[in-house]
Amino acid sequence: MRHLKGILQCERFQVPYRVCGEGQDVLCLNGAQQSMAMWLSFLQRFRDKYRITLFDFPHQGKGKVLEGSTSVSLDEEVEILRALVSELGIKRPIICSASWGGVVALQFAARFPQHVSRLILASIAMKPNGRMKETIMTGMQAKLDDREHMAQVLLKSFGGDLPGVCKNQIIAQFKSMPPDRIQAFAEHGMSVIFSGSLDKVVALSDVRNPTLILYGDKDRILDLSDVESLVAALPECRLRTVKGIGHFLHLENESVFDIYEEVLEKARSEIADMTHEPFNVTY
């Protein structure tokens, strides 16, 4: 089984990555302030059948901004993704994403549809609801030296269904977060509020790849109506609602992986069928 670790130097960024397995490429994108660690249970489940790539954007895990502004734009995140795909020779991956990672995935697919097989987007909607906006504003008002309070605001708002070990990890993450990451996190939150509807940011009609959106019916910061609006705006998209689970989906309950397996296996069989189709040559 192939196992590779490395660091990509992309413009002003340092991006750590990890590749494991052989077969159809699967590329996983983290949510804001999360790291590739959120996909380790996914890796354990699927690495025997797929070539899975995990990585950290700047301000995630060990991802770094080496120079310039601490802010990282959506366009820069898309460029990082394009550079990673090129550097590692990733061929038309199935992109799996969580939360904000889905916005990056959609923008990438809109610009480079030929480099994407299909999308599985967890916890994403046309816009955040009022509770999320309130959470962001409350977090912004917290004192910079009261990191635990920031974490508790997030957990109380939409992380209540996470296992205790995940909650403790989030609290520890915030406690150890350096000032530049706190600033970047705050700036990201404000950009989410002021960007408004996702169709103002991404040309959704250009996303022609088959797409599945996963939505937990206990998600407190995304309303189902806004998820359905996003599904309707994408040319080839389905919605799968998962009962009893909130915003963090597989981190709350790994049974969600059964849904991923259905989609991944279908894609794998379709690729196998294409590989064995005879070429028809007309003279």
N, C-alpha and C positions, 0 to 999 in steps of 0.2 A: 504494500500500500504506500502510495506517495505521501510524504509529509514534508512540508517546506515552510520555513519561517524566514522573514526578511523585513527590510524597511525600504520603502519607496521614497525617493527624494523627488518631489513634484513642486516646481517653482519655489515658493517660500514655505513649503510645508514638508513635514516628515510624517510618513504614514506607515505604521507597522501593519503587517499582514501575516496571515497563516493559511496555508493550503493543505487540505487533507483528503485523500481518497482518489479514486479513478472513475472515469465515466462522464456522463453529462455534467456540464458545468452548472453549479448553483452558487450564486453570489448573494451574501447576506449583508443588509444595511441596518445599522443600529438606529435607535431613536436618539433624540437629543440628550446629551450628557450620559448616555449609556456607553458601553464598550462591547467589544467582540465577545466578552465573557457571557453576555446574555444569550449567545447562540451555541454555547458549548454543549448543552443538552441536545440541541438540534444536531450538532456535529456527531455526537455519540450515536444518535438514532439512525443517521443516514449516510455516514461516511463509507459504509461498505458497498454502496451502490452508486455514489456520486462523487464528483470532484468539487469539494466545497471550499469556497474562499471566504474568509472572515477578515475584517480590517477595521481600523479605527480612523475616523475623520479627525482633523485637528480639534482639540478640546475634548476628545474622547479617549479614555484609556491612556495609552502612551503616545497618542497622536499629538504633534506639536506644531505651533506656528513659530518658524525660525526667525522671521523678521517682518517688519511692517505692522499694520493694524492687527489688533487682536480679533477683530471681526472677520468672519469667514462667510462669504456670500454664497447664495445658492449656485450661482454660475461657477464659483471656484470649487464647490463640492462636486458639481457635475464634471468639471475638468479633472479633478482627482480621480473620479470613477473611470473616466475615459482613459487616463494614463495608466491606471491599474490594470484595466482590461487589456490594454496594449502590451504592457510590460510582462504580464503573466501568460499571455497567449490564451486568454479566456475566450471561448468560442460560443457566441450566442447563448449566454447563460439564462437560466431561470432566475429571476431576481426576487428574493424574499426580503421583505422589509418590515420594520416596526415603526409606527407613529411617523415622526418627521422623516425618517428614512424613506418613506413612501413618496414624499414630495420630491426628494432627490431622484428616486427611481422613475417617477412619472416625467420629470424634466429630461432625464437622460433618454428615456424611451421616445419622447417627443422629438428629440434632436437626432438620435442615432437609432432608429427602429431596427436597422439591419444588424445591430449588435445585441439585440435582445430576443430571446425566444418567447417568454411569457412572464407575467408579473403575478406575484402573490403578495398582496399588500395588507398588512394587519393594522387595525386601529388608525384609520385615516378617513377624513370626511371633507366635504367642500369647505367647511369652516369650523373653528372651535366654537363651543357654545358659551353662554354667559358664565357658567361656573369656571371654565378654564380661564377666561379673561380675568375673573375675580381672583382666581388663584395666582395668576401671574402678577397682578397688581399688589396683592398681599405680600407675595414673596419679595417684590421690589422694595417694599417699605420696611422689610426686616433689616436689622443692623448687620453690617458685614461680618462682625465678629461673632454673631449668633448663628452659626452655620446649622446647628442642630434644629433651631426653630424653622429655618428654611426647609429643611428636609421634612420636618413634621407637617408643615403646611401642605406640601405636595402629597405626602402619605395620607393625610386626613382627607384631602380633596378627592384623590382618585387612586390611591395605592392601598386602600384598606384591605383588599382581598389578597394581597401578596403574602406568601409564607413569611414567617418571622425572620428567617435567615436573610431573605431578600430585603426586608425592611431595615435590618441591621446593617446590611451592606450599603444601602443608600445613605443612611445616617452617617456611616463611617466615611463614605465618599465625600459628602458635603463638608464634614469636619476637616478633611485633609485637602480640600480644594484650594489651590492658590488664588490670589486676588485676580489674576488675569482671566482665570476660568470663571470666577464669579461674575466678572464684568461681561464676559462673552455670553454666559448663560442669561444674564439680565437683558443684554442686547438682543439675543435670539428671541426671548419671550416678547419683548416689545415689537419686534419685527413681525411676529405671528399675529399680534393684535392689529397692527396697522396695515398689514398686507391685505386683510379682508378675505374675500372669497378666493379659493384656489384657482378658479378659472381666470383670475386677473394676473396670476403669476405663471401658470403653465398653459400652453396651447393644448388643452385636453383633447381636442378633435384630431390632433396629430398623433395621438397614442393609439396605434393600430394593432398593437400586440394583444393577444388574449390575456385578460386580466381577471383575477379573483380578488375580491375584497373580503377580509374577515373582520367581523364586528362582534364584540362581546356585548350581550344585551344588558350587562351591568356597567357598561362604560359610562362614567359620570361626566366626562368632558367632551364627548361627541354625541350629538343627537342623531337618532336613526334617520330622521327626515333629511339631515344634511349628508349622511352617508348615501342615502338613496339618490340625492341630487348629484353626487359625484358619479355614482354608478350610471345614471342616465346620461351624463355628459361624456362618458367614455364610449367610443364606438363598439368595442367588443369586451364587455365587462359583465361579470356575475357577482352576486352578493351571497355570502354565506354567514348567517347569524348564528353565533355560538351561545347557547343558553347557559346562564349561571356563571359567566366569566366577565371580567372587566377589561380595562384598557391594556393590561399587560399580558393578556392571552396565555401563551405557553408558559410564561413564568409563574402564572397562577395555577395552571393545570396542564400537564404535559399530554393529556388526552387530545389536545388540539393538534398534536402531531399526526393523528390519524387522518385529519383532513389534508394536511400537507402531503401525506403519503399517497392519497388518492390522486392528487393533482400531479405530483412528481412521477408516479408510476405511469399515468396516462401519457405524459409528455415523453417518457422514456420509450414506451411502446410505439408511439407515433414516429419517433426518430428512428427506431429500429426498422419499422415498416418502410420508411423512406430510404434507408440504407440498402434494403434488399430489393427495392423496385428496379426493374430492368430499364436501361436507357433506351428511349425510342429515337432513332436517328432517321430523319427524312432527307432524302437526296433530291 
